[in-house]
Amino acid sequence: MDQGFEPKIIAFLCNWCSYAGADLAGSLRYSYPPQLYPIRVPCSGRVEPEFVLKAFFSGADGVLVAGCHPGDCHYKTGNYYTNRRFNLLMRFLEILGIPQERFRLEWISGSEGLKFSKVANEFISNIKNLGPLSLKTPSDFDWQDLGRVIATVGSAGKLFWEEPKCMTDLIDFFLKYVQENSCAECIPCRIGTKRMQELTRKIFDSSITEDEINILYALSDDIGASSKCDLGKMAGRAVKYALDYCRADINEHIKGSCAHNIPANSGWLQIMAK
C-alpha cells in the first residue's frame, strides 16, 4: 500500500435519497474525505454501465452507487434495475482487470446522513488499502460498445452462451439468475421462481411427471402475470414460452437424448476479441 496514496472515488448519488443523505451529513458535521466526488443523478437506475466503466478508465480508484432503499424508490422500480445491473456488472469487472472490491452499491435514504458518512469513510479506507488502480487499456478496444452490451444484458434479460444449449439448460440458467437477483419484494418472484427451478431441475434426471409439468405451466402463468417487476415477469413468461413452443426439446431431454440444438451466442465475447 502506498502510504501517500489518496484515492479518487466517484459517487453516483440518487437525487431523492442518497444525495440528500450526503447533504444531511454535511449539515450535521458528519465528515467524510474530500476524495469522494459526488455526481447527482435523477435515480440510481439512471446509472448506466457505461458511466461506471468511464469513471474507472478515466482515473477513478473506486466507484460508489447509492440509491433509495428497495420499496422507497421515487420512480417505484428504479433501484430494482440498479441492483440487477450491479450484480451483472460485477461479473465483468474482473475480466476487465478491475477488482470487485472497488465497486460498491448502497441504499441510503435522505435521513441517513450518518450512514452516508460511515459508508464513504469505510469505502475510501478499503480503497486506500487496495492501492491505486492500474489499468492497461488496449488501443483497439471499444469500451462504449462493451458498456452497451452489458446494459442490454442487465435491463432486457438477454443471455449469451459459448456452447450449444438446449431449452432446459437456458430455463435453468435464467431461473438461477432470477433467484440470485430477486429483491424479495414479492412472493411470486422470490418463492414462485424457486418452485419453478426445483421442478425444472427434475427434467435433467428424467424424474418429472406429467402432473408436475402441468404445475410448472400453471406457476409460469401466475408468476408472469403477478410479479411486481420485470425480472419475475420475464421468468414466468420464459418458462411458459418454453413449454408452449419448445415442448419437443424438453421431452427429448426427459428421454435422455437432448440434441442441444440452440446454437452458441458469443455476444459480448466478440467485442472482447477485437
C-alpha positions in Angstrom: 0.0 0.0 0.0 1.3 3.5 -0.9 1.2 5.5 2.3 0.9 8.8 0.4 -1.9 7.5 -1.8 -5.1 9.4 -1.8 -7.8 7.6 -3.8 -10.3 9.2 -6.2 -13.8 8.0 -5.6 -16.7 8.7 -8.0 -20.1 8.5 -6.2 -23.3 8.4 -8.3 -26.0 9.5 -5.9 -29.8 9.4 -6.3 -31.3 12.8 -6.2 -34.2 11.9 -4.0 -32.4 9.9 -1.2 -28.6 9.4 -1.3 -27.7 12.9 -2.4 -30.0 14.3 0.3 -28.3 12.0 2.7 -24.9 13.4 1.7 -26.2 16.9 2.1 -27.5 16.0 5.6 -24.2 14.5 6.5 -22.6 17.9 5.8 -25.3 19.8 7.7 -24.8 17.7 10.8 -21.0 17.8 10.5 -20.5 14.1 9.8 -17.3 14.2 8.0 -16.1 12.2 5.0 -12.9 12.6 3.0 -12.8 15.1 0.1 -11.5 12.5 -2.2 -15.1 11.4 -2.8 -16.7 13.3 -5.8 -20.5 13.1 -5.8 -22.5 13.1 -9.0 -26.2 13.7 -8.6 -28.4 11.5 -10.9 -32.2 11.5 -11.1 -32.3 7.9 -9.9 -29.8 5.1 -9.2 -31.5 3.3 -12.1 -30.1 6.0 -14.4 -26.5 4.9 -13.8 -25.6 3.1 -17.0 -22.8 0.6 -17.0 -21.0 3.0 -19.4 -20.9 5.5 -16.6 -19.1 3.1 -14.3 -16.6 2.0 -17.0 -16.0 5.6 -18.0 -15.2 6.5 -14.4 -12.7 3.7 -13.9 -10.9 4.2 -17.2 -10.8 8.0 -16.6 -8.7 7.5 -13.4 -11.2 6.6 -10.6 -9.8 4.2 -8.0 -13.3 3.3 -6.8 -17.0 3.8 -7.8 -19.9 4.1 -5.3 -23.5 3.9 -6.4 -26.1 4.9 -3.8 -29.9 5.0 -4.1 -33.2 4.8 -2.2 -34.0 1.7 -0.2 -35.9 -1.0 -2.0 -39.6 -0.2 -1.9 -38.9 3.5 -1.5 -37.8 4.5 -5.0 -39.3 7.7 -6.2 -39.8 6.0 -9.6 -41.1 2.8 -8.0 -38.7 0.2 -9.6 -35.6 2.2 -10.5 -33.4 0.7 -7.7 -34.5 -2.8 -8.6 -33.0 -2.3 -12.0 -29.9 -0.8 -10.3 -29.5 -4.0 -8.2 -29.7 -6.2 -11.3 -27.2 -4.1 -13.3 -24.8 -4.0 -10.3 -24.8 -7.8 -9.9 -24.3 -8.3 -13.6 -21.6 -5.7 -14.0 -19.7 -7.2 -11.0 -19.1 -10.3 -13.2 -17.5 -8.3 -15.9 -15.2 -6.2 -13.8 -12.7 -9.0 -13.1 -12.4 -9.7 -16.8 -11.6 -6.0 -17.4 -8.9 -6.1 -14.6 -10.9 -4.2 -12.0 -11.2 -5.9 -8.6 -14.9 -6.2 -7.5 -14.0 -4.5 -4.1 -13.6 -1.2 -6.0 -17.3 -1.1 -7.0 -20.0 -0.7 -4.3 -23.8 -0.3 -4.1 -25.5 1.1 -1.1 -29.1 2.0 -0.1 -29.0 5.4 1.8 -32.1 7.5 2.5 -32.3 11.2 2.8 -32.4 10.9 6.6 -29.3 8.8 6.9 -26.6 11.3 7.0 -24.6 9.3 9.5 -24.8 6.2 7.3 -23.6 8.1 4.3 -20.6 9.3 6.3 -19.8 5.8 7.5 -20.1 4.2 4.1 -18.0 6.9 2.5 -15.2 6.6 5.1 -15.3 2.8 5.1 -15.2 2.6 1.3 -12.3 5.1 0.9 -10.4 3.3 3.7 -10.8 0.0 1.8 -9.7 1.6 -1.5 -6.6 3.0 0.3 -5.7 -0.5 1.4 -6.0 -1.8 -2.2 -3.8 1.0 -3.5 -4.0 2.8 -6.9 -5.9 1.1 -9.7 -3.6 0.4 -12.6 -5.4 -0.5 -15.9 -4.0 -1.3 -19.2 -6.4 -0.2 -21.9 -6.0 -1.9 -25.3 -5.9 0.8 -28.0 -8.4 -1.1 -30.2 -10.9 -1.8 -27.5 -14.3 -0.2 -27.9 -15.4 0.4 -24.2 -18.6 2.1 -25.3 -19.8 -0.9 -27.2 -19.0 -3.1 -24.3 -20.9 -0.9 -22.0 -24.0 -1.1 -24.3 -23.8 -4.9 -24.3 -23.6 -5.0 -20.5 -26.6 -2.6 -20.3 -28.6 -4.8 -22.7 -27.9 -7.9 -20.6 -28.8 -6.1 -17.4 -32.0 -4.5 -18.5 -33.5 -6.8 -21.1 -32.6 -10.2 -19.8 -30.6 -11.2 -22.9 -28.5 -14.3 -22.4 -25.1 -15.1 -24.1 -23.5 -18.6 -24.1 -20.4 -20.1 -25.7 -21.6 -23.6 -26.5 -24.8 -25.1 -28.0 -27.5 -25.4 -25.4 -31.0 -26.9 -25.0 -34.0 -25.0 -23.8 -34.0 -26.8 -20.4 -30.4 -25.5 -19.9 -31.5 -22.0 -20.7 -34.5 -22.1 -18.4 -32.4 -23.4 -15.5 -29.8 -20.7 -16.1 -32.3 -17.9 -16.2 -34.2 -19.1 -13.1 -30.9 -19.3 -11.2 -30.1 -15.7 -12.3 -33.5 -14.6 -11.1 -33.1 -16.3 -7.7 -29.7 -14.6 -7.2 -31.0 -11.1 -8.2 -34.5 -11.2 -6.7 -35.2 -8.3 -4.4 -37.7 -10.4 -2.3 -40.3 -7.7 -2.6 -43.0 -10.0 -3.8 -43.8 -13.7 -3.2 -44.4 -14.7 -6.9 -40.8 -13.8 -7.9 -39.0 -14.8 -4.7 -40.8 -18.1 -3.9 -42.5 -18.9 -7.1 -39.4 -18.9 -9.3 -37.7 -21.2 -6.7 -40.5 -23.7 -7.1 -40.2 -23.5 -10.9 -36.5 -24.0 -10.6 -37.0 -27.1 -8.5 -39.4 -28.6 -11.0 -37.2 -27.7 -14.0 -34.2 -29.5 -12.5 -36.3 -32.7 -12.3 -36.2 -32.6 -16.1 -32.4 -33.3 -16.0 -32.7 -36.6 -14.3 -36.0 -37.5 -16.1 -37.9 -37.7 -12.8 -40.5 -35.1 -13.6 -44.1 -36.3 -14.1 -46.8 -35.0 -16.4 -48.7 -33.6 -13.4 -45.6 -31.7 -12.3 -45.2 -30.3 -15.9 -48.8 -29.0 -15.6 -47.9 -27.5 -12.2 -44.8 -25.8 -13.8 -47.0 -24.4 -16.5 -49.6 -23.0 -14.0 -46.8 -21.5 -12.0 -45.2 -19.8 -15.0 -48.6 -18.3 -16.0 -49.3 -17.0 -12.5 -45.8 -15.7 -11.9 -45.6 -14.0 -15.3 -48.8 -12.1 -14.5 -48.5 -11.3 -10.8 -44.8 -10.4 -10.2 -44.2 -6.8 -9.3 -41.1 -6.2 -11.6 -39.9 -7.3 -15.0 -37.5 -9.8 -13.5 -40.2 -12.0 -12.2 -42.5 -11.4 -15.1 -39.8 -12.4 -17.6 -39.0 -15.6 -15.6 -42.7 -16.7 -15.8 -43.0 -15.8 -19.4 -39.8 -17.5 -20.4 -40.8 -20.8 -18.8 -44.3 -20.6 -20.3 -42.8 -19.9 -23.7 -40.6 -22.9 -23.5 -43.5 -25.2 -22.5 -45.7 -23.8 -25.3 -43.2 -23.8 -28.1 -40.2 -26.0 -27.2 -42.0 -28.9 -25.6 -40.4 -31.3 -28.1 -36.9 -30.3 -26.9 -38.0 -30.7 -23.2 -39.4 -34.2 -23.9 -36.2 -35.2 -25.6 -34.3 -34.1 -22.5 -36.6 -36.1 -20.3 -35.8 -39.2 -22.5 -32.1 -38.5 -22.1 -31.4 -37.8 -25.8 -31.2 -34.0 -25.8 -29.8 -32.6 -29.1 -28.6 -29.2 -27.7 -30.0 -27.6 -30.8 -29.8 -24.0 -29.7 -26.6 -22.6 -31.3 -24.0 -20.7 -29.3 -24.4 -16.9 -29.0 -21.0 -15.5 -28.0 -22.3 -11.9 -27.8 -20.0 -9.7 -25.8 -17.0 -12.1 -26.4 -17.0 -10.8 -30.0 -16.2 -7.3 -28.6 -13.6 -8.7 -26.2 -11.8 -10.4 -29.2 -11.5 -7.2 -31.2 
